[in-house]
């Protein structure tokens, strides 16, 4: 009997464990969950034969748009209306109320196209051009509008971080569009993105981390470029890529510490009462002076202040005309005299060498060659020391 009770208890426990694993009755493993031939992210194109009877009820969505977009939306509305008509959706524009409305008709076959049409209106109101926004009606295209207004409270900091997403000449934004395969538009307090589910997930992560100052978009671009290269290598398909991806450490910039006010010691007694103006006059004796003497005293104090100020201004003006002090040269030391003597001797020696070199260059060889000539040089007659005439 005890064995049977034990078996029953184990069966009940197993049944309870199985129930805990699956939240709902439909949350059970399916045979196609682990099938490698099935791409679960692929969105198949809708076939009208799947819903030949159409929609039973009319679904309707309306979106308001800002006043600065009114002129553009009025100009492109015929193009938007014709694109919606191809999918059996009716579009209405109300310029008085400033709203756009989409609703299903009898010709509507795709039940999800009304959600796509709602997204189209949302993108148009957020500043996305009409030719780009119409692409959202395709089955493989999705959209995401990220609100960044409440992430940063300081306005200057918000503008600076939003500019990090765009970059110089929109270079950062173009790089993100190429790597994620999404169209990205940064305008106002929102970031509108269009693309696949995978790309939208990457864009949202990049935008949120940039606005929260967790990681700069340039670092994300480097990581995405590395992932693109690693995807092409089939040997690393089932391995972890963490060792290949760059790791960026956040640098803490030292900021000025706020000055802390020194807390005064608590005393239960109030501070002493300060003397009033009348008390001060009584102490100095000014209170008992007449009005004439008070005015004379004030005028005298004013004259003294003016005299001090004028003397100071005169001194400042005369400072410009004071000549600077001349530095008196002292007696040169023996070492300085020796250096000067050696310098003069070397200059003299160089001058002598230069003159000698010049003289050697200007030598005329004919002066030193004996010329054979018939004429002999005449000898000069020497004068005798004693002359009688």
ABEGO torsion letter per residue (X at the ends): XAAAAAAAAAAAAAAAAAAAABABAABBBBAAAABAABBAABBBBBBAAABAAEBABBBBBBBBBBAAAAAAAAAAAAAAAAAAAAAGBBBBBBAAAGBBBBBBBAABABAAAAAAAAAAAAAAAAGBBAAAAAAAABAABBBBBBBAAAABABAAAAAAAAAAAAEBGGAAAAAAAAAAGBBBBBBEABBBBBEBAAAAAAAAAAAAAAAAGABBAAAAAAAAAAAAAAAABAAAAABBAAAABBBBBBBBBBBBBBBBBBBBBBBABBBBBBBBAAAAAAAAGAAABBAAAAAAAAAAAAAAAAAAAAAAAAAAAAAAABBBBBBBBBBBBAAAAAAAAAAAAAAAAAAAAAAAAAAAAABBAAAABBBBBABBBBBBBBBBABBAX
